[in-house]
């Protein structure tokens, strides 16, 4: 039985010898089926299994009954079980969020924390084909582009969903065949919840038109996901050449976005924003950046959520922290150590080293001669009169250097200058002052600029159970 689960777990390499899987178990039919099936698979494939139950404390005695049921079931099956709880209603009031959203957030916080504490590689949840169809219909009813119609992903980071292509009817047949008990959550019958209304009222009507509705739409979700993944891969390839800025952002030619077809352009913007932080953006935000890139004006800007700004300058599209637009205070460079520049989204790392035989080509790295430095080093914005002699080039004022390089005026005050008592010794993104460089092989101070912002990939599908319009394309 559960042939679909067997095929899906093989396709996505979900179950491997030596893994430790944490299985989320509510006590309902789906999760009991998953735990029982994983227990059999663990014996055959050689991976470890632990159950986890989270008590939301929303249903009083019924919630306590569910927790006791799961613990007893795990004792009988000799499966280790971790139990957690949280005051979902109280937390929802404190956060100003809905009960469903808060319950889900606390539940996944518990699962992630427990997996880390136990050293579990993966977290298995019991989402099934019916859940996926319900998610598709919810997004369709509320308005969605292709990405919102890709449903729940079989595998997403540490989370796996072995039953995602298995229908609820097949799950119930499995429970009956193995005579497995389970508990029912009374709120699952409450049609005040949109998902329950779909489950109990809308889908039965649609099944009158097509009795194989769940399987057919489950297949459709897979086709849509494949199409969306292809478009996303094309978009990510298009912006692979985006370079970091000294303000902790990203820059690339605006034409890269402007000349791309709409489905690629919007996803490309999403991919860039994903590299600047794990946040979600509405379609309107992504489209506004595309329009900026396609604008005939040589300059302009768009304010985005999560403290970011998109700017166009000199034919370039710049995405950066909005806070970088303000001034910043000079600080002394920690030698050795790290000097964070949160206003700019960077930190400077300084440590003793030996200068390499060949000078680094990276303008964000240099090797200074400690004996050639005049006093403590300071990190500051450029000042009137600053001049620097880059290796192999004549001495030039920093202002003229930035103008010749077509650095937008708004960016010129953001470039950190490392200076000693005699003046600049390094200009971020351009290079060091040649007279202060250490000779090859000689003792040196290695100075390196490192972005503070995480470089993470853009999430290509909304998280299951999240039905806002954010993050859709």
C-alpha positions in Angstrom: 0.0 0.0 0.0 0.9 3.7 -0.3 2.6 3.1 -3.6 2.5 6.8 -4.4 4.5 7.5 -1.2 7.1 4.9 -2.2 7.5 6.6 -5.6 7.6 10.1 -4.2 10.2 9.4 -1.5 12.4 7.7 -4.1 12.0 10.6 -6.5 13.0 13.2 -3.9 15.5 11.0 -2.0 13.6 11.6 1.3 14.6 8.4 3.1 18.2 7.5 3.3 20.1 5.1 5.6 21.7 6.9 8.6 19.2 9.8 8.5 17.3 10.8 11.6 13.7 11.9 10.8 11.4 13.8 13.1 7.8 13.0 12.3 5.1 15.5 13.2 2.2 13.6 14.7 -1.1 15.3 15.6 -2.9 12.0 16.3 -5.2 12.5 13.3 -5.6 10.0 10.5 -2.9 11.4 8.2 -0.1 11.7 10.8 -0.8 8.3 12.3 -0.6 6.8 8.8 2.7 8.6 8.2 4.2 7.5 11.5 3.2 3.9 11.0 4.5 3.8 7.4 7.8 5.6 8.3 8.3 3.1 11.2 8.2 0.2 8.7 10.4 2.1 6.3 13.0 2.9 9.0 13.4 -0.8 9.8 13.8 -1.6 6.1 16.1 1.3 5.1 18.0 1.9 8.3 17.1 5.4 9.4 16.2 6.7 12.9 12.7 7.9 13.7 11.3 10.2 16.4 7.8 11.5 16.8 6.9 15.0 17.8 3.6 16.4 19.0 2.7 20.0 19.7 -0.3 20.9 22.0 -1.7 24.2 20.8 -3.9 24.4 24.0 -6.9 25.6 21.9 -9.4 22.8 22.6 -9.1 22.2 26.3 -9.6 18.6 27.3 -9.6 17.5 23.6 -6.1 18.9 23.1 -4.9 17.0 26.2 -6.6 13.9 24.9 -4.7 14.2 21.6 -1.3 14.6 23.4 -2.0 11.6 25.6 -3.1 9.5 22.6 0.1 10.3 20.7 2.4 9.5 23.7 0.6 6.2 24.3 0.7 5.2 20.6 4.5 5.9 20.5 5.1 3.8 23.6 3.2 0.9 22.0 5.2 1.3 18.8 8.5 1.9 20.6 9.0 5.2 18.8 10.7 8.0 20.9 8.3 11.0 21.3 8.9 14.7 22.0 5.9 16.7 23.2 5.7 20.5 23.3 3.0 23.0 24.0 2.2 26.7 23.6 -0.4 29.3 24.4 -1.5 29.9 20.8 -4.5 32.2 21.7 -2.4 34.4 24.0 0.5 34.6 21.5 -1.9 35.5 18.7 -3.2 38.4 20.8 0.4 39.6 21.5 1.4 39.3 17.9 -1.8 40.7 16.4 -2.0 37.7 14.1 -4.7 35.1 13.4 -5.1 31.9 15.3 -4.3 29.6 12.4 -1.2 31.6 11.4 0.1 31.8 15.0 -0.6 28.0 15.6 1.3 27.1 12.5 4.2 29.4 13.4 4.5 28.0 17.0 4.2 24.5 15.7 7.0 24.8 13.2 9.2 26.7 15.7 8.8 23.7 18.0 9.5 21.2 15.2 12.6 23.1 14.1 13.9 23.5 17.6 13.3 19.8 18.5 15.0 18.6 15.3 18.0 20.7 16.1 18.2 19.5 19.7 17.8 15.8 18.7 20.1 16.1 15.7 17.3 15.2 13.2 18.2 15.7 9.6 14.6 16.0 8.3 11.1 16.9 9.5 8.3 14.8 8.0 4.8 16.2 7.9 1.6 14.4 6.8 0.4 16.8 4.0 -1.4 14.7 1.4 -2.8 15.1 -2.1 -6.1 16.5 -0.8 -4.3 19.2 1.2 -2.4 20.1 -2.0 -5.6 20.4 -4.0 -7.2 22.5 -1.2 -4.1 24.8 -1.3 -4.4 25.1 -5.1 -8.1 26.0 -4.9 -7.5 28.5 -2.0 -4.9 30.4 -4.0 -6.9 30.3 -7.2 -10.0 31.7 -5.4 -8.0 34.5 -3.8 -6.1 35.4 -6.9 -2.7 34.0 -7.8 -0.1 33.8 -10.5 1.6 30.6 -11.5 3.8 30.3 -8.4 0.8 30.4 -6.1 -0.7 27.5 -8.0 2.3 25.2 -7.5 0.9 24.1 -4.2 2.9 22.4 -1.4 6.4 21.2 -2.3 7.3 17.6 -1.6 10.6 18.7 -0.2 11.5 22.1 1.1 14.7 22.5 3.0 14.6 20.1 6.0 10.9 19.5 5.5 9.6 16.4 3.6 6.1 15.4 2.8 6.1 11.7 1.9 2.3 11.5 1.5 1.9 14.5 -0.7 0.7 12.5 -3.7 -1.3 10.1 -1.6 -5.1 10.8 -1.4 -7.0 10.9 1.9 -9.1 8.0 0.7 -5.9 5.9 0.3 -4.8 7.0 3.8 -8.1 5.9 5.4 -7.9 2.6 3.5 -4.4 2.1 5.0 -5.6 2.8 8.5 -8.4 0.3 8.0 -6.2 -2.4 6.6 -3.8 -2.1 9.5 -6.5 -1.5 12.1 -4.8 1.7 13.3 -6.6 4.0 15.7 -6.6 7.8 15.4 -8.3 10.9 16.9 -10.4 13.5 15.2 -10.0 17.2 15.7 -13.5 18.7 16.2 -12.5 22.0 14.5 -11.9 20.1 11.2 -15.7 20.1 10.8 -16.1 23.9 11.3 -16.8 25.4 7.9 -16.1 28.9 9.3 -12.6 28.1 8.2 -12.1 28.5 4.4 -10.1 25.3 4.1 -12.8 23.3 5.8 -15.5 24.9 3.6 -13.6 23.8 0.6 -13.0 20.3 2.0 -16.6 19.6 3.1 -18.7 21.7 0.6 -16.9 22.7 -2.5 -14.7 19.7 -3.4 -17.6 17.2 -3.0 -19.5 19.2 -5.6 -16.5 19.2 -7.9 -16.1 15.5 -7.5 -19.6 15.0 -8.8 -18.2 16.4 -12.1 -15.1 14.4 -11.9 -14.8 11.6 -9.3 -11.0 11.5 -9.9 -10.7 15.3 -9.1 -8.1 14.9 -6.4 -5.7 12.8 -8.4 -6.2 14.9 -11.6 -5.6 18.2 -9.8 -2.7 16.7 -7.9 -1.1 15.8 -11.2 -1.9 19.4 -12.4 0.0 20.9 -9.5 3.0 18.8 -10.5 2.9 20.1 -14.0 2.6 23.7 -12.9 5.4 23.3 -10.4 7.7 21.9 -13.2 6.8 24.9 -15.4 7.4 27.4 -12.6 10.7 25.8 -11.6 11.9 26.1 -15.2 11.0 29.8 -15.4 12.6 30.4 -12.0 15.8 28.7 -13.1 15.9 30.9 -16.2 15.5 34.0 -14.0 18.2 33.0 -11.6 20.6 32.4 -14.4 19.8 35.8 -15.9 20.8 37.6 -12.6 23.7 35.3 -11.7 26.1 38.2 -12.6 24.7 40.6 -10.1 27.5 42.0 -8.0 27.6 43.1 -4.3 27.7 46.8 -3.5 29.6 48.4 -0.7 26.3 49.1 0.9 25.3 45.5 1.3 23.1 45.4 -1.7 23.3 44.1 -5.3 23.8 45.8 -8.6 23.4 44.7 -12.2 22.7 46.3 -15.6 19.0 47.4 -15.7 18.7 45.9 -19.2 19.2 42.4 -17.7 15.7 42.9 -16.2 14.2 45.3 -18.8 14.8 43.0 -21.8 13.6 39.8 -20.1 10.1 38.6 -20.8 7.6 39.4 -18.0 7.6 35.9 -16.4 11.4 35.9 -16.3 11.8 39.6 -15.3 9.5 39.3 -12.3 11.1 36.1 -11.1 14.6 37.7 -11.6 13.7 40.5 -9.3 12.4 38.0 -6.7 15.6 36.0 -7.0 17.7 39.2 -6.3 15.6 40.2 -3.3 15.8 36.6 -2.0 19.6 37.0 -2.0 19.2 40.0 0.3 17.1 38.2 2.9 14.5 35.6 3.5 11.4 37.8 3.1 8.3 37.7 0.9 7.1 40.4 -1.5 3.8 41.1 -3.1 3.6 40.9 -6.9 3.1 44.7 -6.9 6.5 45.2 -5.3 8.2 42.9 -7.9 6.4 44.6 -10.8 7.4 48.0 -9.6 11.1 47.1 -9.7 10.6 45.7 -13.3 8.9 48.9 -14.3 11.8 50.9 -12.8 14.3 48.8 -14.8 12.3 49.5 -18.0 11.8 53.2 -17.3 13.1 55.6 -19.9 14.3 57.9 -17.1 18.0 57.7 -16.2 17.3 57.7 -12.5 14.5 56.9 -10.1 13.8 54.8 -7.0 11.2 52.5 -5.5 10.8 51.9 -1.8 10.3 48.3 -0.9 9.3 46.5 2.3 11.8 45.1 4.8 14.1 48.1 4.6 15.1 47.9 1.0 15.2 50.4 -1.9 15.5 49.8 -5.6 17.3 52.5 -7.6 18.3 53.1 -11.2 21.5 55.0 -11.9 23.8 55.1 -14.9 21.9 52.3 -16.5 22.3 50.1 -13.4 19.7 48.7 -11.2 20.7 48.8 -7.5 18.9 47.0 -4.7 20.2 48.0 -1.3 19.2 48.6 2.4 17.2 51.8 2.7 19.2 52.7 5.9 22.3 53.1 3.7 20.8 56.4 2.4 21.5 58.2 5.6 24.9 59.4 6.9 27.1 57.2 9.1 29.6 57.9 11.9 33.3 57.2 11.5 34.6 54.3 13.7 38.0 53.1 14.6 39.1 49.9 12.8 39.5 46.9 15.1 43.0 45.6 14.6 42.8 42.7 14.6 39.1 41.9 14.7 35.8 42.7 13.0 34.4 46.2 12.5 30.6 46.0 11.7 29.1 48.8 9.6 25.4 48.1 9.9 24.4 51.3 8.2 26.1 50.1 5.1 25.4 46.4 5.4 29.1 45.4 5.6 31.8 44.5 8.1 35.5 44.9 7.8 37.6 42.0 8.9 41.3 42.6 9.8 43.8 40.0 10.8 47.6 39.4 10.7 48.8 37.6 7.6 51.5 37.4 5.0 51.1 39.2 1.7 50.6 36.8 -1.2 53.0 36.5 -4.0 50.5 38.0 -6.4 48.4 41.0 -5.4 44.7 40.1 -5.0 42.4 41.1 -7.8 39.5 41.5 -5.5 39.1 45.3 -4.7 37.5 44.3 -1.4 40.7 42.7 -0.1 44.1 44.2 0.5 47.3 43.5 2.4 48.8 46.6 4.2 52.3 47.1 5.6 51.9 47.7 9.4 55.2 49.6 9.4 54.0 52.0 6.7 50.8 53.0 8.6 50.7 56.3 10.4 48.8 55.8 13.6 45.4 54.0 14.3 43.2 53.2 11.3 39.7 54.8 11.0 36.8 53.8 8.9 35.0 56.9 7.6 33.1 58.4 4.6 35.3 60.3 2.1 36.4 63.8 3.0 37.2 66.8 1.0 40.8 66.6 -0.2 41.1 62.8 0.0 43.4 61.4 -2.6 44.7 57.9 -3.3 47.3 56.2 -5.5 45.8 52.9 -6.7 48.4 50.2 -7.7 49.7 50.9 -11.2 47.7 54.2 -11.5 48.5 57.8 -11.0 47.5 59.6 -7.8 43.9 61.0 -8.1 41.4 62.6 -5.8 38.8 60.2 -4.4 36.1 62.5 -5.8 37.5 62.4 -9.3 38.0 58.7 -9.1 34.3 58.1 -8.2 33.1 60.5 -10.9 35.2 58.8 -13.6 33.9 55.4 -12.4 30.3 56.8 -12.7 29.5 56.0 -9.1 26.1 57.7 -8.5 26.2 60.7 -6.3 23.9 59.0 -3.7 26.5 56.2 -3.4 29.6 58.3 -3.0 29.2 59.0 0.7 28.5 55.3 1.4 31.9 54.0 0.3 33.9 53.3 3.4 37.4 54.8 3.4 40.0 53.3 5.7 42.5 56.0 6.6 45.4 56.6 8.9 46.7 60.0 10.1 48.2 60.7 6.7 45.0 60.0 4.7 43.3 57.1 2.8 45.0 53.7 2.8 42.1 51.8 1.1 38.9 52.7 -0.7 36.3 50.0 -0.7 35.6 48.6 -4.1 38.5 50.3 -5.7 41.6 49.2 -3.9 44.5 50.1 -1.6 46.9 53.1 -1.5 49.9 51.6 -3.2 52.6 53.2 -0.8 50.9 51.4 2.1 51.0 47.9 0.6 53.1 45.1 2.1 55.7 43.5 -0.1 55.0 39.9 -1.3 55.6 37.4 1.4 56.1 40.1 4.1 54.1 40.4 7.3 50.8 42.3 6.6 47.4 43.3 7.9 44.8 41.5 5.7 41.8 43.8 5.3 38.6 42.3 3.9 35.1 43.7 3.4 32.3 41.1 4.0 28.6 41.7 3.4 26.4 41.5 6.5 23.3 40.6 4.5 22.7 36.8 4.1 23.1 35.6 0.5 20.2 33.1 0.3 18.3 31.9 -2.6 14.8 33.1 -3.3 12.0 30.7 -2.2 10.2 29.5 -5.3 6.9 28.6 -3.7 4.8 29.8 -0.8 5.0 27.8 2.3 2.1 25.4 2.8 -0.7 26.8 4.9 0.2 30.4 4.1 -2.5 31.9 1.9 -1.4 35.6 1.8 -0.8 37.1 -1.6 2.9 37.7 -0.7 5.6 36.0 -2.6 3.4 35.1 -5.5 4.4 35.6 -9.2 
